[in-house]
């Protein structure tokens, strides 16, 4: 089993999302969309991140809609995925 506390990238079949990179401890996620845009979200529920990492059948699009777009997560940055990374 992977270390859940390490930064991990989740990739699954999705029509809208290429990958979600998670930072469980920091409560941050980086979402790479199919159109090449990336958004970095902070203040993401750690319980939601853990659920994404443990439940291999969760739709990435559903997870983003439920846990990032329609809640208290804050969109910190926007742009091309080539230029965005977690800041440590």
Backbone bond lengths (Angstrom), bond angles and torsions (degrees), N, CA, C in turn:
res aa  C-N    CA-C-N  psi(-1)  N-CA   C-N-CA  omega(-1)  CA-C   N-CA-C  phi
1 X - - - 1.459 - - 1.525 109.24 -
2 X 1.298 116.53 139.95 1.458 122.38 178.83 1.514 110.58 -70.09
3 X 1.326 115.24 156.97 1.453 121.07 174.27 1.524 108.29 -73.66
4 X 1.308 117.18 111.65 1.465 121.39 -176.56 1.523 112.52 -66.44
5 X 1.337 116.84 -21.13 1.458 120.14 -177.36 1.523 112.81 -86.98
6 X 1.317 117.48 -9.50 1.463 121.46 176.12 1.527 109.07 -81.67
7 X 1.306 115.94 159.62 1.462 120.07 175.88 1.526 107.63 -68.78
8 X 1.337 116.22 126.92 1.456 121.72 -176.92 1.520 110.57 -129.04
9 X 1.318 115.62 149.10 1.453 121.73 175.58 1.518 109.13 -109.87
10 X 1.323 115.46 128.51 1.460 122.43 -179.60 1.522 107.94 -106.15
11 X 1.331 116.65 123.39 1.461 121.15 175.45 1.521 107.99 -126.63
12 X 1.300 115.28 131.73 1.458 122.56 176.76 1.520 107.37 -146.27
13 X 1.300 116.04 167.11 1.451 120.50 176.67 1.523 109.45 -64.11
14 X 1.328 116.18 122.93 1.458 121.03 -179.67 1.520 108.83 -153.06
15 X 1.314 116.52 143.46 1.462 120.03 178.92 1.522 112.29 -82.66
16 X 1.335 118.05 -14.44 1.454 120.40 -176.09 1.524 114.23 -119.47
17 X 1.340 117.89 -22.34 1.457 120.86 -171.08 1.521 111.07 -125.04
18 X 1.343 116.05 132.29 1.462 121.13 174.51 1.520 110.98 -80.45
19 X 1.344 116.33 -49.17 1.461 120.09 -174.72 1.520 110.55 -160.12
20 X 1.323 114.85 156.65 1.456 122.45 172.18 1.519 106.73 -126.91
21 X 1.332 116.51 122.57 1.454 121.49 176.29 1.520 107.51 -101.02
22 X 1.335 116.27 129.11 1.457 120.66 -172.56 1.528 112.17 -115.11
23 X 1.311 115.76 145.64 1.457 124.56 169.96 1.524 106.16 -125.91
24 X 1.324 116.21 93.60 1.461 121.64 -174.86 1.515 112.01 -61.36
25 X 1.309 117.77 -45.85 1.466 120.81 -177.17 1.523 111.05 -66.08
26 X 1.320 117.05 -42.78 1.465 120.93 -178.55 1.514 114.54 -80.77
27 X 1.333 117.49 -12.08 1.461 120.43 -178.95 1.519 112.38 67.27
28 X 1.340 116.44 36.89 1.457 121.22 -179.15 1.519 110.57 -124.38
29 X 1.327 115.85 149.49 1.459 121.39 172.90 1.520 109.26 -138.00
30 X 1.310 114.98 149.54 1.459 122.95 175.62 1.516 106.02 -118.85
31 X 1.333 117.03 120.15 1.461 122.04 -177.05 1.520 108.89 -108.19
32 X 1.320 115.66 123.91 1.466 121.97 175.81 1.524 108.06 -104.28
33 X 1.324 116.03 115.40 1.456 121.46 -178.85 1.523 110.65 -87.68
34 X 1.323 116.53 161.09 1.472 122.26 -178.61 1.524 112.35 -61.18
35 X 1.324 118.36 -27.86 1.464 121.14 -178.78 1.530 112.49 -80.96
36 X 1.354 117.14 4.19 1.453 121.11 176.51 1.508 115.11 93.73
37 X 1.311 117.78 -6.59 1.455 120.68 179.54 1.520 110.33 -84.53
38 X 1.329 115.14 150.22 1.464 121.29 177.99 1.521 109.75 -127.90
39 X 1.300 115.23 143.91 1.451 121.87 174.37 1.515 108.28 -129.15
40 X 1.311 115.87 137.31 1.454 121.93 176.54 1.526 107.32 -107.09
41 X 1.317 116.49 128.04 1.463 121.90 -178.49 1.518 109.94 -116.78
42 X 1.321 116.08 136.52 1.456 121.45 174.94 1.526 108.30 -116.85
43 X 1.316 115.37 171.50 1.469 121.43 -179.25 1.529 111.04 60.72
44 X 1.343 116.37 36.36 1.459 121.98 178.98 1.522 108.33 -87.55
45 X 1.306 116.41 139.51 1.463 121.44 178.89 1.528 110.23 -56.61
46 X 1.317 115.60 123.99 1.464 119.94 178.07 1.521 111.06 -66.61
47 X 1.307 115.89 -31.37 1.464 120.04 176.00 1.529 110.42 -64.28
48 X 1.336 116.88 -40.18 1.466 120.90 177.94 1.527 110.97 -66.25
49 X 1.331 117.32 -41.04 1.466 120.59 178.11 1.520 110.01 -63.26
50 X 1.321 117.02 -45.27 1.458 120.81 179.13 1.520 111.10 -61.35
51 X 1.323 116.86 -40.10 1.462 121.22 177.72 1.533 110.61 -61.83
52 X 1.324 117.20 -41.88 1.465 120.98 177.69 1.526 111.28 -61.72
53 X 1.325 116.51 -41.83 1.459 120.76 -178.17 1.524 112.69 -70.24
54 X 1.313 117.50 -34.25 1.463 120.90 -174.95 1.528 113.94 -90.30
55 X 1.330 117.32 -31.21 1.470 121.48 -177.52 1.519 109.32 -96.10
56 X 1.311 116.30 100.60 1.465 121.61 -174.36 1.533 113.72 -72.82
57 X 1.321 117.92 -7.69 1.465 120.36 -177.84 1.524 113.45 -103.40
58 X 1.314 118.88 5.01 1.462 121.43 179.50 1.528 109.24 -74.85
59 X 1.320 116.40 130.98 1.452 122.53 175.58 1.529 109.24 -67.89
60 X 1.336 116.77 132.59 1.460 120.05 179.37 1.525 111.60 -63.23
61 X 1.329 116.47 -42.07 1.467 120.05 178.74 1.514 112.04 -62.98
62 X 1.321 117.03 -43.88 1.465 121.10 177.06 1.526 110.08 -60.99
63 X 1.331 116.67 -44.50 1.460 120.21 -178.06 1.533 110.68 -62.42
64 X 1.327 117.19 -43.92 1.466 120.70 179.31 1.528 110.18 -62.90
65 X 1.325 117.69 -45.91 1.467 120.32 -180.00 1.522 112.00 -61.39
66 X 1.313 116.98 -42.83 1.459 120.92 -175.89 1.521 113.97 -77.62
67 X 1.336 117.60 -31.63 1.462 119.91 -170.50 1.519 115.42 -114.29
68 X 1.318 117.32 -8.75 1.457 119.21 179.93 1.521 112.84 -123.24
69 X 1.319 117.17 -48.00 1.459 119.99 -172.37 1.526 114.04 -79.41
70 X 1.306 117.52 -33.07 1.463 120.66 -175.23 1.523 111.61 -116.92
71 X 1.333 116.27 44.24 1.465 119.75 179.12 1.526 108.66 -151.46
72 X 1.317 116.59 -158.03 1.462 121.31 -175.10 1.519 114.80 -90.48
73 X 1.337 118.76 7.10 1.460 120.32 178.62 1.526 108.95 -64.46
74 X 1.292 116.14 142.03 1.460 121.55 -178.08 1.519 109.82 -104.96
75 X 1.313 115.98 127.74 1.462 121.02 177.42 1.526 107.08 -82.57
76 X 1.336 116.00 112.24 1.457 120.02 -173.97 1.521 112.96 -89.00
77 X 1.312 117.33 -39.11 1.457 119.42 -174.84 1.518 110.59 -142.89
78 X 1.297 114.93 162.38 1.454 121.94 -179.44 1.508 107.84 -145.72
79 X 1.307 117.12 143.29 1.457 119.87 175.01 1.507 111.78 156.63
80 X 1.297 115.23 -163.24 1.451 121.93 179.59 1.520 109.81 -74.22
81 X 1.325 116.68 143.24 1.465 120.82 179.80 1.515 111.89 -65.34
82 X 1.310 118.14 -19.35 1.462 120.79 179.69 1.521 111.22 -67.50
83 X 1.333 117.52 -22.93 1.459 120.60 -173.63 1.526 113.38 -108.44
84 X 1.310 119.14 -9.84 1.459 121.26 -175.75 1.522 111.28 -102.54
85 X 1.314 115.29 138.88 1.455 122.73 173.44 1.519 106.76 -151.16
86 X 1.325 115.77 166.10 1.456 118.98 173.19 1.527 108.10 -67.58
87 X 1.308 116.85 137.85 1.452 121.51 178.67 1.530 109.72 -94.78
88 X 1.321 115.27 118.86 1.476 120.02 179.12 1.502 109.65 -127.97
